Amino acid sequence: MKALDSSVATKCALLVLKIASRCNLNCTYCYMYNLGDSTYRNQPKIMSDQVVDALLEKVRNHCVKHGIEVFDFNFHGGEPLLVGHQFFEKFVSKANKILLPFTTPIFSIQTNGTLLDDEWCNLLGTLNIHLGISLDGTAEINDMYRIDHAGKGSYKDIIKGIETAMASDKLLNPPGLLSVINIKSNPVEVYNHFLKINPHNVDFLIPDANYDSPPLKPDYLSDQPYADWLIQIFDMWFAEKKPFGVNLFESLVSAILGKGDQCDILGGTNKELLVIETNGGIEPVGQLKICKNGFTKIGINVIGNELDEAFDNDLGLLFHLSGQKTCQFCKACPILNICGGGYLPHRFSKVNGFNNPSIYCKDLLKLITHIQNKLFDAIPEALLKEAGVIRLSFEKAEKMLKANEYLLEVEDKELELFAG
């Protein structure tokens, strides 16, 4: 992988604010607590007023410097509702006072939903905070991994919170759902369950994994189980005229059609987000915690550092440019312009660092070629021929990559002989 160019234009337009470093749930797949990183234990449980004041000052400086007219704040955790009502009232008031009218702040929150009640919904609506709730599917599926510290399932409490939010007339929109894919589940059941809830949108997340901690792939499933799972949902969603938003599908459709930004699990366009921990630490995306304990700690803090300094760090800049900094294997891939090499945390190995394709490479290849051909099916064949469109099947794309892999192996052996 080539050295990073630190002169490239960089900016951040979204902060993921880890306002609480503890959680009332203990989801087994959580990158914060259960995938090898324990640094949360040394951090304040709740973000202090001092940190909030410093980060808002640094956001203002950043927006003025880069001419940013809209800036997103995503309240996260841990469980962000643990900080209490007053934190949000003070934060939103300060942000509006400091940033307006030059920059408009936008607020969202991602919660496990177990603490949601009418009072919370009224407050979030009053403060114009968009609501996202985490739910992995039906009770049986959700409670397989989304458990509390006593090992008890969270489904009943989450559904109660969702129902409260859906009934609220104060919220800006119905809540969105965030769902981590469980390939042991029936995707049709999960999809139909979400249809009944009728959320504003659903984000399906591939579990965080890399070459040292590979994803679950039971023997009875294919070599691309995550693609197979998602394809079943895509086909229903697409046939039903997109009954709710699905960020992953919409991003892929947009990328295939040559327009729009891409979602996080794809490499794609530059990543304009940073994470602020409860102690004020500025970090690249939190999922990189799966690489090694303390991996995301780059030694800068909103108390004393500007946001741009995150891009002076190799890891911060690499995440920002992850769609441009791909391995040689990816560079010959026929869908690189769509996949972007996959999500940076999913490329890691102790041996090669990030110089790998995504651990979900074949899943992405199968999913993307399927969606691409579904879109082409909706276009008259004459128009496709006129535009010079050549269909690409998963099987053909896989053969192309295998041929490229062989050539790279031959090249490596020749280099070894030459060096010897």
N, C-alpha and C positions, 0 to 999 in steps of 0.2 A: 504494500500500500504506500502511495506517495506521501511525502511530508505535507502537512497541512499548510495552507496559505493563510497566515494570520492577517493579511492585508484585505481580505475579502470583506465586503460590507456585511455587518451583522447587527441584528437588533432583536429585542424581545418584545412581544405584544401580548403575552399571557404569562401570568404568574400563578403557579399552583401553590397555594398557601397551606402549609402543614400547620394549621393553627392549634391542633391538639396532637400530641405525640403518643397518646394512649387511645385504646379502643375498648368498648364494652363487648365486642365480639372477638373471636380468635379464629378467623377463617384459615383453614390449613394451607391454602395456596398463597397467602398474603406476602407480597415482597417486603413489606415493612417489618414483619415480625417473624416469619416462619421459613424464609428461604436463605438464611445464612447471615443476615445483617443484624447486629445487635446494638448499633449506635444510638437507637432511640432511647436506650436506658440512661444515657448520659445527657439527655436533653430535657429542658423544662417541659412539664406536662402541657402547659398552655402558653401561647405566644404573649409576650408582655407588651404593655403600652410603649415602652422604649423601642422595641423592635418594630412595632406597627408604625410609629412616627418616623423611624429611620427609613423603613422600606418605602413609605409613601413619598418621602423626600427624594429618594433615589429614583422612584418611578417618574416623578415630575421632571427631574433632570433628564432622564432617559427619553421621555416623550418630547420634551422641548428640543433636545439634541437631534432626534431622528424625525421630528415632524409627525408624531403618531397622534392621530385624532381620536382613536377609540382604543381603550386598553382594557383587557379582560382580567378579572380576578376570580379564581376558582378556589373557594374554601374547601379544604380537604383535611385529611388526617392520616392515621387514626380516625376517630369519629368526631367531626367538627362540631356537632351539637353539644358536646361535652363542655364547651367553653361558656355556655350560657347566653341569654338574650342580650345582655348589655354589651358584650364584645361586638356583636354585629351592628348594633345601633351606633356605637362609637366609631367603628371602622368605616362604615358607609358615610357617616356624617363627615369624618375627617377627609376621606377620599374625595368626596364631592367638593369640599371646601378648598382642598389643595390643588385638584386637577382641573376643575371647571373654571372658565369655559373653554380653555385651550384643548383639553382632552376630556372625552366623555368616558367615565368608568362604567364597565358592565360587570355585573356580579352573578356568580352561580355557586351552587354548593352541591357536593356529592356526599350523601349520607347513607348509612345502612338502614335508615328509616325506622329503627326500633324505638326511637325517642320522640318521633313526630306526634304532635297533638294539635288541636285547634289553635292554641296560643302560638305555637311555632309557625303554623301555616299563615296565620294573620300577620305575624312579624315579617316573615319572608316576603309575603305579598306586599306589605307596606314599604319594605325596603327595596322592592324590585329585584329580588334575588331569585334567579331561575333555579328550579329544584330538580335534582337527579337522585334516584334511589337505586340501590343495588339489590338485585334479585336474580337468582340463577335459574328459575323455572318453577315447576310444581313443588309441593312440599317435600316429596321424597327426594327430588334432585337437589333442591336448595339446601336441605338439611344434611346432605352428604358431606359438605365441606364448609358451609356457612354456619358455624356453630359458635356458642358463647364459651366462656372460660371454664364452664363446668361440662362442656361437651354436649350441651343441649342445642337442638336446632332452633333457628331464628325465624322460620317461615311465618308463624302465626303473628309474631310481633311486627314483622316487615309488612305483611298484608294489612294489618290494622293501620299502620302508618300510611300505606298507599291509599287505602280507602278513605282515610281522613283527608289526605291531600286531594284526592279526586273529587271529594264532596265540597272542598273549600271554594268559596267565591272570591277569595282574596288573591290567590296565586295568579301570576301572569299567564301561565299555561298549565295544562295538566303536567304532572311530573314525567320526566324521561326515566327510562330504566337502563341500568348497566348490568350486563349479564355475562359472567365468565362461563365459557363453553365447557360443558361436561359431556364428553363423547360417549359416556355410558348411558346418557339420556336419549330419549326419542325426540328428535328435533321437531317432528310434527306436533307432538304433545306440548312441547315448550312454546312453539309458535302460536298454537291455538290458545294456550293459557294466557299469553301476552295479548292476543287479540281480545279476549274477554276483559282484560284490564283496561285496554284502550289507552295506552300511554301516548304522550306527545311524540316520543321517539324511543328507539332501543339501540344501545351500543353492545354488540356482541364482541367480547374480548377473547382472544386466544390466550390460554394460560401462559404465564411467563416461564420460559425455559431457555436453555442454551445447550451447547455441546457437552458441558460438564454435568448438567442437570437436565437430561432430555425429557421431552413431554411424554405423557402417558400414551401408549399405543398398544392396546390389548391385541393378542395374537389373532383373535377372531375378527378383527377389523382389517381394512385394507392398509396399504402403506401411506395413504393420504386420508386418514380418518377425519381430520378437522375440515378438509375441503368437502368430503362427502357429507358431513353434518351440515355445513353451511349451504351447500348446493341445494339440499332439500328445502331449506328455509327460503333461499333466494327464489327458487322456482315458484313457490306458493306466493311469496310477497310480490313478485313481478307479475304473476298472473292475476292477482287481486288488485292491481293498480296501486301498489304501495300504500297500504292502509295506515301505516305509521312510518316515520322516518327511520332508516337504518344507516347510520353513519358509514359503516364499512362498505355496504353495497352502493350507496350514493357516491362515495368517493371513487370506487372502482369504475362505476359507470361513467362518471365525469372524466376520469383519467383515460379510459378507453376512447372516449369521444374527443380527447385532446383538450380538455378544459378543466379548470377548477383545481382546488387544493386536494391533497390526499390526507387520509387519516393517519393516526400515529403508527399503526402496525405496518405501514408501508414506509419505504425510504422516502421516495418522492421529493417534494419541495422542501426547502429549508425549514427547520424546526425553530419556531420563534417563541419557545416557552422556556422558562426556568422554574426551579422549585425553591421556595423559601422555607426553611425548617423553623421550628419554634424558637430556636436560639438566634435566628437571623441568618444562619448559614445559607449561602447561595449555592445551588447545586444544579447539575443537569438532571434529566428526567429520573424519577425515583426508581423505575424498574431496573435501572443499572445496578441497584443494590444486590441483585441476584448474582452478580459477577464475583463479588468478594466483600467480606466485612469491611466497611468503611470506604468502599470503592468510590462513592459519590462525593466524598469530602475533598473539596479542592482548595480549601484554606482561605476562602473569602467570605465576607459577612456584610449585610446591609449597614451594619454599624462600622463605618470606615471604608467601605468599598462601593463603587458604582456597579450597576448591572452589567455594563459593557465588559468589565474585568473578567466576567465568567468566560468570555470568548477569547481571552488571552491565555486560557488554560487549554491544554491539548484535548482533554476529555470533553470540556464544554464546547469547544469548536468542532470536534469530531461529531458530536451529537447534532449540532446545528447543521452541519454539512453532510449528514449521513447518507443522503441520497446521491451525493456526488462522489463520495469516497467508498467505492465498492471494490470487492476482490476481483481478480482476473476472471474467475469462473463466471461471475455475474455479468461482466462486461460483454460477454458473448451471448447472453441470454436474449431471446427474442421478445421478452416482455419486460426488460429492464426499465423501460420508460414508464411502465405502469407500476411495477413492484418496487422499484427504487432500491433493490437489494434487501428489502424487508426491514423490520424494526431493529434498530441497532442493538438493544439488549439481547435479542434472539440470535445474534451472530457470534457471540463471544465463546472463546475457548481459552483455556490456560496456555495451550501450545501456540496458537496463532493470534491471540488477542481477538480483534474484530475483523481479521483478514479471512473471513469465511462468508459463504452465503447464509441466509437465515436457516436456523434449524427447521423451520417450517417451509423451506424452499419448495418442495414438491407439492405441499398443500396449497401454497399460493399459486404455483404454476397451474394446477388443476382447476382451482377456483376461478382464476382470471381467464383462462382459455374458455371455460364453460360460460361465464358471464358474457365474454366477448361474442361467442357464437350465438348466445341467446339474443343479444342485441342485433346481430346480423340477420337472424331469422325474421326479425320484425321489419327488415328493409327489403324492398323488392330486389331480386337477384340481378336484374338489369342495372340498377343503380350501383350495386356493389361492383359489378364488372366495369362499369363506366368510371368508377372511382379507383379502379385498380386494386380493390381489396382482395387479399388472399386469405382464406380461412386457415386458422392454425389450430389443430386439435392438440389435446394434451399429449397424446401418444407421439405425435410428430415433434412437438416441443421437447419432450423428454429425450427422444433420440438425438436431437440437435445438441442438447446439453451433455449427453453421454459422450458424443463424439468430441465435443470441446474438452471434456474432462480427460479423455484419453490423450488428446494433443498436449494438454498442460502437463500430464504425467511424463510424456515423452520429452517435452522441453526441459522439465526439471531434471530428468536423468542425464540429458545431454549437458546441462549446466554443471552437474556433479562430476561428470567425466572430464569436462573442460577444466574445472577447478582442480581436479586430482592430477 
